[in-house]
């Protein structure tokens, strides 16, 4: 029973050491994903087309 508890403690200590090593080696700047641009040319083109279509529908209905 005491030996089993000792083995579990050793396993937990080893896991904690591995986690601490990974955290020490972690560089958040490497993990950054490039941010997506919101106002791209394709987005603006699609938005302009949508506005023109909606204005055309609006003019014909009203």
C-alpha positions as CSV (number, residue, x, y, z in Angstrom):
1,X,0.0,0.0,0.0
2,X,2.8,2.4,0.9
3,X,4.7,1.4,-2.2
4,X,1.7,2.0,-4.4
5,X,1.3,5.5,-3.0
6,X,5.0,6.1,-3.6
7,X,4.7,5.1,-7.2
8,X,1.7,7.4,-7.7
9,X,3.7,10.3,-6.2
10,X,6.6,9.6,-8.5
11,X,4.3,9.5,-11.5
12,X,2.7,12.8,-10.5
13,X,6.1,14.4,-9.9
14,X,7.2,13.3,-13.3
15,X,4.1,14.6,-15.0
16,X,4.5,18.0,-13.1
17,X,8.1,18.2,-14.3
18,X,7.1,17.6,-17.9
19,X,4.4,20.2,-17.7
20,X,6.7,22.8,-16.1
21,X,9.3,22.1,-18.8
22,X,6.8,22.6,-21.5
23,X,5.6,25.8,-19.9
24,X,9.1,27.1,-19.6
25,X,9.8,26.3,-23.3
26,X,6.5,27.9,-24.5
27,X,6.9,31.0,-26.5
28,X,3.6,32.7,-27.1
29,X,5.0,34.8,-30.0
30,X,5.6,31.7,-32.0
31,X,2.1,30.5,-31.4
32,X,0.4,33.7,-32.6
33,X,-1.9,33.2,-35.6
34,X,-2.0,36.0,-38.2
35,X,-5.0,38.1,-37.7
36,X,-7.5,38.2,-40.6
37,X,-8.1,41.5,-42.2
38,X,-11.7,42.7,-42.1
39,X,-11.7,45.2,-44.9
40,X,-10.2,43.2,-47.8
41,X,-10.8,44.1,-51.4
42,X,-12.9,41.0,-52.0
43,X,-15.0,41.8,-49.0
44,X,-15.5,45.4,-50.1
45,X,-16.4,44.3,-53.6
46,X,-18.9,41.8,-52.4
47,X,-20.4,44.5,-50.1
48,X,-20.7,47.0,-52.9
49,X,-22.4,44.4,-55.2
50,X,-24.8,43.5,-52.4
51,X,-25.7,47.1,-51.8
52,X,-26.3,47.7,-55.5
53,X,-28.5,44.7,-55.7
54,X,-30.5,45.7,-52.7
55,X,-30.9,49.3,-54.0
56,X,-32.1,47.9,-57.3
57,X,-34.7,45.7,-55.6
58,X,-35.7,48.6,-53.3
59,X,-36.2,51.0,-56.3
60,X,-38.3,48.5,-58.3
61,X,-40.5,47.5,-55.4
62,X,-41.2,51.0,-54.0
